[in-house]
């Protein structure tokens, strides 16, 4: 292998690792946001919130751009969260959905 090939392979591997790490952090950030912004207004733990749906259901809700509406439905009308936090809350809910086998610590 030439030096360029080795360098390109190393860069590709590095990007793959960074992508995996960045994705893993989103669920953790979502968990922190849930604890800080929604746990009180929703009157339930993060585990109870995420377990309201399966991973497939959370994915459908997110793809339909209905996360804000679903949060309001689960937590009660008047409970909302800023749009910039929605992707993190989605990652949290997806990671700890009722069919994931994972349990959050909040």
N, C-alpha and C positions, 0 to 999 in steps of 0.2 A: 504494500500500500504506500502511496505517496504521502508526503506530509499534508498536502491539501485534503486528501481523502480522510486521513486520521482527524484532522481539524474539523472537517464537516461532520463526521460521525460523532465526535465529542460534542459539538454544538447541538446537534440533533438530540442526543441523549440528555444534555443539560436542559434543553427546552422542554422535553417530555417530563423530566423530574419537576421542573418549575411549575408546569401546568397542573400536575397532580397535587402539588403542595398548595397552590393557589385555590384550587377547588375545595380541598379539605378545610381550609380556613374559613370558607364562606358559611358552612354550617355552624362553626364555632362562633363566628361573628353574629349569625342569626340567633343563636341561643342567647348570647349576651343581650342583643337587642330585645328579644322577647322578654327576658327577665326584667330589663330596665323599663321598657315602654308598654308592654302588653300584659304582663303577669297580674298586676293589680287590677286594671280595668276588666280583664277577662275573667278574673276570679277563678283561675285554674292553673295548674302547673303546666310547664312546657310539654311534659309527657302526655298529659290529657289533651292539650291542644293539638299536638302533632298526630295523636292517635285517632283523631276525628275522621281521617281518611287514609286510604292506602297510598302507596307511592304512585301508582297509576292515576288515581283520582287527583292527587296533588298536582301531578304533571299536567293533566287535562285542565285543571283550574288555572294553572299558571299560563299555559299556552293560550287559553281563551282570554287572558288578561283580566281575570276575575278574582285575583288574590285579595284586593281591598274589600270587595263585596263579601267574599267568604269570611274574612276576618270579622267584618261587621256582623255577619249572620251568626258566627260561632260565639263571638264575645258580646254581642248586643249592639243594637243601633247606636250610633254616636261614637263608637270606638273606631278610631282610624289611625293610620300610620302613614308617614310621609312616603311618597312614591320611591324615593331613593333607597329606602330600607326594604322594600318589597322583595327584591331578589335574594337578600340575606334571610328574610323570614321564610321564603319559599325553600331555600336550601336547607334550613333548619327543619321545616315541616317534612320535607321529602326524606331527609336523612333519618328522622325518627318516626316515620309513619307507622301505622299499626301493623304493617306486614314486613317491616324492616328488621325486626329483632334487636334494634338498638334502643337504649333508654337514656334520655338526657339527664343531666344532673340538676336541672332546675325545676 
